[in-house]
Amino acid sequence: MNPQIMFQNVAEVFGRLEETSANTEMVGILGDFFSDLTPEQGRKVAYLLRGEVTPDYEGPEFGLASKLVIRSLAFGKNRSQEEIEQMFNEHGDLGTVARMLAENKEQGELTLDDVFSELTEIAFAEGEGSQERKISLLSDLVSRATPQEAKYIVRVVLGTLRLGVGDMTFLQGLSTALTGDKKHKKILEHGFNVLPDIGAITEQAMREGVESLANEEPVSGVPVRVMLAGRLKEIGRVFEHIDNPVHVEYKYDGERVQAHLLPDGGVKLFSRRHEDITSQFPDLVTDLKDSFHGDQAIVEGEIVAIDPETGDLQPFQKLMQRRRKYNIEEYIDKIPVKAFLFDMLAFNGESFLQKPLRYRKTVLEERFPENKGVKPAKYITTHDLGEVESFFAEAADWGAEGVIVKDVESPYQAGSRGYNWLKFKRDYRTELGDTFDVVVIGAIYGTGRRTGTYGSLLVATYDPNEEKYYSLTKVGAGFTDEGLGNLPERLNADKIDQKPGNVVTKMKPDVWFYPNQVIEIEGAELTVSPTHTSAQELLDEEGGLALRFPRFLRWREDKRADQATTPQEVYNLYR
Ligand code: AMP
């Protein structure tokens, strides 16, 4: 093991990963590379592979837009900005430009530690003069880099690294490096679900062994990956999936929140994507603190917008107006919110993940009595199908999105979508009875009224096992004129010049996007198609599933691409 590793070696590994789209090959490359790293080096490379220097919930973003990178390159390379801009226009990627501008050196001079610490400084630079500081740090880095190093450094700061290495592929590689077999990924994955800090997990596994992650417990202030619900096609089939009594609970149409009540009396709120959303909801922070009896807790609920006049619950879109950096105080009165709490993951330092749901609920209700902004999610406990059905009808009448049925004996399965929680939605809008959250992977140019923007979007499901995106349909209906006009602005940061390795489709759109943004769509029917690929492995026929007559419903900023509808879910609906 080498106490000092050159960044050139890391950049070479990135190059090899970028060239392949085969997961097994990626696992092999990562397995070899990580077996020669120290735990500290492993931590750094693990972050860099995701284009980060800290876990995402800590949030510093590099904050370097193309313009600043152009200035850094001009500065570091003694070129004019116009020259760099012209090269950028020609090649469409500043990483490529940086590579072309770098001197060809035999030997790199940057170590992994150099690059990591300078990138960290760039990420954390704040306040007055920070922009200039970022530019000078970056120009210094690229002026010392080899062509390949410069390309990846620039892509990291721009947020366009896109090596196509999913978290599960990475964990298989790490498992291979540490045990010679990728099968111990399961244990690493468990650790990562509870403590989704890829660097910390990697370092711990390398220092203390893979097994040490088997009993990972939630850490106060670090978001646990949320448990998700499977889909129930017919409410009458609940007890085919669950033997035990169930909680049937209102499904609220808002934003999921994981609230951490910290030992020092502070509160942190995390979204389902692990963004720190505390500053958007000062009202809720106060209400949570007022309600809570205890030292420390992690609880989950759904934040819903309330009509200030009538007190009625408002749809998700209204709540999204609270997602803002400025005028937060003004919006507290305009769009008040309530959090409907439904689960407890830890209490006074003790992990509740393995405790049965009924126990977690009891403690939750004891410790978080209702007040202005804090409410318990409404539910009944039953083992009787008739009662499940009538509670669903009541929920639908009241205006809930549907119900979530939960096995009272089940543990909290961080990061997984299983059958211990089942959602059933009151969605009369579609024949299929449910909507799909799909990832935008391409677009087709518009014609006629749509000239100058996109006429339709190519969208995909996400398979978390393969870590690949499979096309499902092309959606052009359902957009407003304004929404259509904004598509290029909204999507073009994700534009890439060829199909990425993690996308599987036979479609050839005019423009490809790196899978990043999620939209919710509905459709009339699922059919087998020769060009779409969703669930193709599960079908007996040639081809994959396609959604016919799709309509756009809304952007799902609260979902990451890897939280999209899966091919398996689409297949279950088809069946
Ligand atoms: P979906 O986004 O359709 O996959 O539905 C899952 C989401 O429903 C969760 O992530 C929560 O944000 C939301 N939700 C609303 N009410 C509940 C509830 N009572 N229990 C669990 N999740 C809920």
Residues whose N, C-alpha, C, O or C-beta is under 5 A from the ligand:
A	BS01	AMP	E249 Y250 K251 Y252 E255 R256 E302 F342 A377 I404
